[in-house]
Amino acid sequence: MRKLLWGLWVLVAFSACKKPEDASGSPAGVVDEQAPSAADSVVEAGPYPVTKEKLDAYVGYQRRMLEVYGSLMKGLQNLGALVDAGTPEAMAAAREGLKVVEAKAKAEAEARREAQLSEADVNGIAEVVTAVISQRQLGRTLQYEEELKKLEALQAKLPPEQQQGMAPQVASMRAQVEAFQTLADARRAHGDANVDVVLTREEDLIQNYQEMIRVFTGTRR
């Protein structure tokens, strides 16, 4: 149970939103970023417009963050045991480990700057990418297309009256396959243009998605 709770804590640390900072300046060690532009404000009014250029930059940003998260996981892997030890020395070592988490925010800012993406860009693109790639990955995992082919082949071998009995089941499976193929939900939420742009880098994005899972599960080589 402790390991599970510790894993959840790490995930929360990764996904936590940045708190608004005081207007007087950034804390020491945090890389300053440009203030949100008028274009960033417009993004909030509707679906973020994903362009091919920004998507390509985002793919590179993802790959950079894979290395950041990999280093972060290594730096935190013994932190739970140190906290459990409870000794002053262990707690001091744990505080050193938490500096790795602080370094993550700086690394993210640097990766965004290298990719020439703002925080609004990253968040906007990530929302569309997640909607598209998670559905694609789920479709591959569940293998609905293969299951549909098997179901249709079975139906074809049955007598006509039994084929009719299977028709609703086949139709339901076909609708699920179509939903994964057309990405209807993602298109409604983010627009056809955004989804079509993301699909131009589908294989790269799925690879990054799978690599990130390996990072968090400790199975990445």
C-alpha atoms as one frame of an Amber mdcrd trajectory, in Angstrom:
protein
   0.000   0.000   0.000   2.839   2.395   0.853   4.380   1.845  -2.572   1.035
   2.523  -4.230   0.554   5.762  -2.299   4.123   6.780  -3.070   3.555   6.163
  -6.770   0.424   8.286  -6.666   2.344  11.085  -4.941   4.942  11.061  -7.707
   2.261  11.198 -10.401   0.614  14.151  -8.674   3.991  15.889  -8.516   4.396
  15.387 -12.259   0.939  16.647 -13.175   0.542  19.494 -10.670  -0.361  22.832
 -12.216   1.924  25.774 -11.641   0.635  28.205  -9.042   0.379  31.873  -9.986
   3.598  33.653  -9.123   4.018  37.014  -7.511   4.335  39.824 -10.031   7.575
  40.980  -8.421   9.522  38.193 -10.080  10.244  34.484 -10.303  11.658  32.453
  -7.415  15.370  31.756  -7.501  16.298  28.945  -9.862  13.084  29.149 -11.904
  13.455  30.125 -15.535  11.398  33.167 -16.499   8.972  32.809 -19.391   7.248
  35.397 -21.497   3.941  36.684 -20.237   0.896  35.234 -22.038   0.335  37.007
 -25.318  -2.959  38.122 -26.801  -2.877  34.985 -28.940  -2.627  32.841 -25.800
  -5.725  34.535 -24.416  -7.647  33.837 -27.607  -6.834  30.124 -27.338  -8.952
  29.871 -24.192 -12.035  31.013 -26.132 -12.110  27.952 -28.401 -10.212  24.854
 -29.540  -6.471  25.386 -29.660  -5.368  25.634 -33.333  -2.696  22.960 -33.809
  -0.357  23.677 -36.722   2.049  21.225 -38.335   5.021  23.338 -37.255   3.945
  23.472 -33.610   3.068  19.783 -33.571   6.531  18.891 -34.889   8.047  21.066
 -32.164   5.819  19.375 -29.581   6.999  15.903 -30.634  10.566  17.049 -29.999
   9.506  18.556 -26.675   7.961  15.219 -25.658  11.178  13.372 -26.441  13.174
  15.841 -24.369  10.762  15.398 -21.466  11.145  11.619 -21.640  14.759  12.108
 -20.605  13.757  14.577 -17.885  11.155  12.220 -16.415  13.563   9.297 -16.655
  16.148  11.181 -14.603  13.471  12.309 -12.175  12.263   8.774 -11.539  15.816
   7.615 -10.868  16.333  10.493  -8.457  13.146   9.662  -6.547  13.289   5.867
  -6.510  14.755   5.667  -2.979  13.003   8.706  -1.558  10.092   6.747  -0.069
  12.413   4.507   1.943  14.315   7.542   3.232  11.123   9.209   4.431  10.035
   5.989   6.152  13.367   5.781   7.981  12.498   8.975   9.839  16.031   9.776
  11.054  17.432  13.318  10.717  20.017  12.052   8.247  17.357  10.292   6.196
  15.126  13.358   6.164  18.051  15.519   5.048  18.703  13.084   2.211  14.999
  13.159   1.356  15.079  16.948   1.110  17.970  16.625  -1.321  15.852  14.224
  -3.350  13.018  16.735  -3.505  15.360  19.156  -5.229  15.065  16.829  -8.214
  11.359  17.674  -8.373  12.166  21.381  -8.305  14.631  20.850 -11.146  11.822
  19.320 -13.209  10.006  22.665 -13.472  13.173  24.340 -14.702  13.805  21.533
 -17.208  10.251  21.851 -18.539  10.690  25.581 -19.071  13.998  25.020 -20.845
  12.479  22.310 -23.057   9.623  24.638 -24.007  12.048  27.405 -24.852  14.174
  25.077 -26.985  11.042  23.962 -28.844   9.887  27.603 -29.122   6.584  26.721
 -27.481   4.788  28.649 -24.766   3.119  26.964 -21.818  -0.227  27.676 -23.506
   1.064  25.953 -26.658   2.129  22.848 -24.753  -1.131  22.622 -22.814  -3.264
  23.231 -25.903  -1.437  20.721 -28.086  -1.315  18.155 -25.276  -5.092  18.278
 -24.894  -5.665  17.448 -28.561  -2.868  14.875 -28.702  -4.177  13.102 -25.607
  -7.707  12.917 -27.020  -6.474  11.451 -30.304  -3.610   9.198 -29.256  -5.321
   7.697 -26.211  -8.195   6.576 -28.450  -5.839   5.197 -31.077  -3.810   3.345
 -28.462  -6.944   1.947 -26.835  -8.176   0.723 -30.197  -4.886  -1.067 -30.805
  -4.885  -2.590 -27.341  -8.448  -3.890 -27.553  -7.917  -5.083 -31.152 -11.500
  -4.296 -32.078 -10.825  -4.531 -35.814  -9.524  -8.093 -35.492 -12.429  -9.022
 -33.223 -14.900  -7.584 -35.727 -13.407  -9.665 -38.533 -13.708 -12.805 -36.413
 -17.288 -11.968 -35.499 -18.249 -11.307 -39.120 -16.592 -14.558 -40.215 -18.529
 -16.461 -37.559 -21.773 -14.782 -38.579 -21.224 -15.720 -42.230 -21.004 -19.412
 -41.315 -24.352 -19.451 -39.526 -27.793 -20.177 -41.009 -29.711 -17.043 -42.105
 -31.958 -16.931 -39.040 -28.966 -17.142 -36.687 -27.140 -14.505 -38.711 -30.026
 -12.143 -38.030 -29.755 -12.905 -34.324 -26.097 -11.867 -34.359 -26.739  -8.729
 -36.396 -27.109  -6.348 -33.399 -23.860  -7.607 -31.856 -21.990  -7.213 -35.145
 -23.464  -3.746 -35.684 -22.405  -2.663 -32.189 -18.854  -3.909 -32.716 -18.704
  -2.228 -36.130 -19.812   1.071 -34.568 -17.040   0.797 -31.967 -14.444   0.141
 -34.657 -15.718   3.114 -36.648 -15.508   5.333 -33.569 -11.843   4.422 -33.073
 -11.090   4.891 -36.765 -12.880   8.201 -37.273 -12.184   9.648 -33.800 -15.638
  11.205 -33.768 -15.453  12.355 -30.127 -12.075  14.038 -30.607 -13.284  15.710
 -33.796 -16.358  17.089 -32.055 -14.277  18.430 -29.181 -11.257  19.770 -31.077
 -12.245  20.076 -34.735 -11.378  18.068 -37.839  -8.363  20.204 -38.725  -6.692
  19.669 -35.341  -7.277  15.914 -35.381  -6.001  15.577 -38.947  -2.799  17.457
 -38.089  -2.149  15.252 -35.046  -2.629  12.131 -37.161   0.284  13.193 -39.388
   2.588  12.274 -36.464   0.493   9.424 -35.082   3.263   6.817 -34.984   5.759
   9.165 -33.321   3.207  10.274 -30.742   2.172   6.710 -29.934   5.827   5.759
 -29.539   6.343   8.670 -27.131   3.176   7.657 -25.262   4.418   4.095 -24.856
   7.873   5.277 -23.800   6.353   7.513 -21.131   4.442   4.541 -19.723   7.719
   2.603 -19.560   9.347   5.509 -17.728   6.640   5.608 -15.066   6.575   1.827
 -14.674  10.362   1.583 -14.496  10.605  -0.712 -17.535  12.327   1.718 -19.897
  15.819   0.650 -20.928
